[in-house]
Amino acid sequence: MIESTYAFTRTEAQTVEKIVDDERVNINHIVVEPGKAVVTHVSNSFVHQIVIRGTLSLSLEDGAFSHYPAGTIISVPFNQKMSIQNQGSETLEFFVVKAPNPRGMPPVKKIG
């Protein structure tokens, strides 16, 4: 078999799981319950967030929140402070594709 397959959890519960972590790419699957958030962090690679359910609310560099519904792909440059929230009433589910893999990227700025 040439191809590889990967499974991800189907759930309503808060979840962060690493799906792929190889030399080329890092792919995470994230589920955020209504009213909850992902820990504020700095993008450690070039990031694409693929929203498959709910609405992703995103603030970059402490700016205003923008809202992205299911069916949207958001591209975030390297080394940006990110706050991700689920401000809606529906469960938020999205994939994060980081390329290149953060292991090969320089250190990011500190927040705090």
C-alpha positions in Angstrom: 0.0 0.0 0.0 1.4 3.4 -1.0 -1.0 5.7 0.8 -1.3 6.3 4.6 -4.5 6.7 6.5 -5.1 8.6 9.7 -8.1 8.5 12.0 -9.5 11.4 14.1 -12.0 11.4 16.9 -15.6 12.3 16.2 -16.8 14.0 19.4 -18.6 17.0 20.9 -16.1 17.2 23.8 -13.2 19.6 24.0 -10.4 17.8 22.0 -6.9 18.6 20.7 -5.2 15.7 18.9 -2.1 15.4 16.7 -3.1 13.4 13.6 0.0 13.7 11.4 3.5 14.7 12.5 6.1 13.9 9.9 9.1 15.7 8.4 6.9 17.7 6.0 3.7 18.6 7.8 1.9 18.7 11.2 -1.9 18.3 11.2 -4.0 18.7 14.3 -7.7 18.1 14.9 -9.4 20.4 17.4 -12.9 20.5 18.8 -14.0 23.5 21.0 -17.2 23.4 23.0 -19.5 26.5 22.9 -18.1 29.3 25.1 -14.6 27.7 25.4 -11.3 28.6 23.8 -7.9 27.2 22.7 -5.0 28.4 24.8 -3.6 31.7 23.4 -0.3 30.9 21.6 2.0 32.0 18.8 1.9 30.3 15.4 5.0 28.2 15.2 4.8 27.6 11.4 2.7 28.7 8.5 -0.8 27.7 9.6 -4.0 26.8 7.7 -7.1 26.3 9.8 -9.9 24.4 8.0 -13.2 25.0 9.7 -15.6 22.0 9.3 -18.2 22.7 11.9 -19.3 25.7 13.8 -17.7 29.2 13.7 -14.1 29.9 14.5 -13.5 33.3 16.2 -9.9 34.4 15.7 -7.9 37.4 17.1 -4.4 38.0 15.8 -1.9 40.2 17.7 -4.7 41.2 20.2 -6.8 42.7 17.4 -10.6 42.4 17.0 -12.1 39.0 16.6 -13.0 37.9 13.1 -15.5 35.1 12.6 -15.1 32.2 10.1 -18.0 29.7 9.5 -17.7 26.1 8.4 -16.4 25.8 4.9 -13.7 28.4 5.5 -9.9 28.0 5.4 -7.9 30.6 7.3 -4.2 31.2 6.6 -2.1 32.6 9.4 1.5 33.6 8.9 4.4 32.4 11.1 5.0 34.0 14.5 1.6 35.6 15.1 -0.1 35.7 18.5 -3.4 33.9 18.1 -6.5 33.7 20.3 -9.1 31.1 19.1 -12.5 31.0 20.7 -15.9 29.4 20.1 -18.2 32.3 20.6 -21.1 30.5 19.0 -23.8 28.1 20.3 -22.6 25.2 18.1 -19.5 23.0 18.6 -16.5 24.3 16.7 -14.4 21.7 14.8 -11.4 22.4 12.7 -8.1 21.0 11.4 -4.8 22.9 11.7 -2.3 22.2 8.9 1.3 23.4 9.7 3.8 23.4 6.9 6.6 23.1 7.2 6.5 21.0 10.3 7.3 23.4 13.3 10.2 21.2 14.2 12.2 22.8 11.4 11.1 26.4 12.2 13.0 29.1 14.2 11.9 29.9 17.7 8.8 32.1 18.1 8.3 35.3 20.1 7.3 35.0 23.8 3.9 36.2 24.9 2.8 36.7 28.4 
